[in-house]
């Protein structure tokens, strides 16, 4: 199998996570997952950016990708896409938790953590489900996520969908 084909398979495998992660900015307000509560350090647990509505739209969009892919591959893609989207969002929420512990406010920049938290979450479920992925496919996805995160956030900022260009 050529390296290009391997990278294409990696993109298809991680596509639900990318779509789920990218759907959050479409929800401007919602009910925070942490219900506005603070952690023992006095800071918000996750912040206002992590909402039930955002999680719902992420799971819906990511799973929809699975429904589309299932037409070309197998029915299992629907379950894989749902779980991958869920774990991508768990990774994103864990990233928000870490940022709050570090004193980084919502919208504040945390280079690498901002770009890869959802990839790490999705990778966890991919490994737990014994879906085959090579280390170079994983590194390719990390690089792609880093680049796309920077580019799409800048475009979203220019379109006034996001308040900051990162």
N, C-alpha and C positions, 0 to 999 in steps of 0.2 A: 504494500500500500504506500502511495506517495505521501510525502510530508504535507502537501497541500490538501489531500483528501483527509488526512488525520486532523488537520486544523479545521476543516469544514465540519467534520463529525463533532469536534469539540464545541464549535460554535452552536451547532444544532442541539447538542446536549445541554449547554448552559443557556440557551435562548430563553427558556421560561424564567430563569433567575434574572437575566438582564431586563426582560420586559417587566417583571414584577418590581424590580428595584427602580426602574425608570418611571413607574406609574405614580409614585408618591406625590410629586409636585402638582398633579392635577387636583388634589384635594387641598383646598386652602384652609378650611377649618373643620374641626371635628372633635370628638370626645377622646381626650388623651388616654392612652392605654394605662398610664400610671395614675389616672383620675386626679392629676394635679398634686399628688403627694410627693413628699420629700423623703430621701433616703436618710440613714442615720448620720450622714455627714452634713445634713441640712440643705443639700442641693436636691433639685428635682431628680426623680429616679430615671426618667427617660427624656422628659420635656414635652412641649406642646406639639412637636413635629411628628410624634409617633402616635397615630390615632387608630381607632377601630375602623373608621371609614377608609383610611389609607391602607390598612391591612386587608380589608375586604376587597378594595379595588385591585390591590397587588395580587391577591390570590385569584381573583376573577380573570385578570389579564394574563397572568402566567399560566393558569390552567387552560385558558382559551388557546394559547399557543400549543399546549399538549393535545387538545382536541383536533387542531389543524394538523399537527404532526402525526397523530394517530391514523389519519387517512392515508398517509404515505408509508408509515412504518407499522407499528403494532398498537393494539388497544392499550397496552401497558403505559404508553406515553402519557396518557391522561393522568394516571396515578403518579407517575414519575414527575410530571410537570407540577401537579398540585403540591407534592411533598417538597420538591425543589424550590418552588415559590415560597412555601411556608418557611423552610429552613433559611432561604435567602433573607427573608424578612426578620427571622430570629437573629441572624447574623447582623443585620442592620440595627436591630434594637439593642443587641449586645454592644455594638459599636457606639450607639448613643449613650448607653450606660457608662461605658469607659470614658467617653468625652465629658460627661457630666462629672465623673469622679476626678478628672484632670482639671476641672474648672473651665472647660471650653464651652461657651454658650451655644445655644441653637444657632445654626448657620455659621458657627466658627469653624475654622479650617483645622483639620487633622490629617495632614498628608499621609498617604498610604492607608490609614484606617478608613477614611472616607471612601476610598476607591475599592478596597478589597474585603470589607466586612461581609458583604452579601455573597461574594465568591466563596469565602471560607465557610459560611453557613451552608451554601448549596453543595459545596464539596463534601461536607460532612455527611449529608444524606446520600450523596452519590456513592461514597465509599461504603456506608452502612447498607446500601441496597446492592452492593457488589456489582455496580455498573463499571465497566472497564474504562479506565482513563490512564494515560501515560503521564509521566512527570513533565515531558515536554509539551503535551497538550495543556496540562495545568498551568505551566509557566506562560504559554501562549495566551491563555484565557486571562491570567493575571495582567499581562501586558496590555491586552486588548481592553480589559476593564479600566485600567488606569488611564489609557488614552481616551476611550469613549466617555468616561466620567468627566474628564477635563473638558472635552469638546462639547458634549451635550449640555453640561452645566453652563458653559459660556453662552451657548445659543439660547438656552432657557432664560438666562439673565438678560440677554439682548431683547428677547421677546417679552420681558417683564413677567415671566412665569416664576422666576426665582429672584430673591432680593440680593443675592451675592453671586459673583461669577465662579464660584467653586462649589 
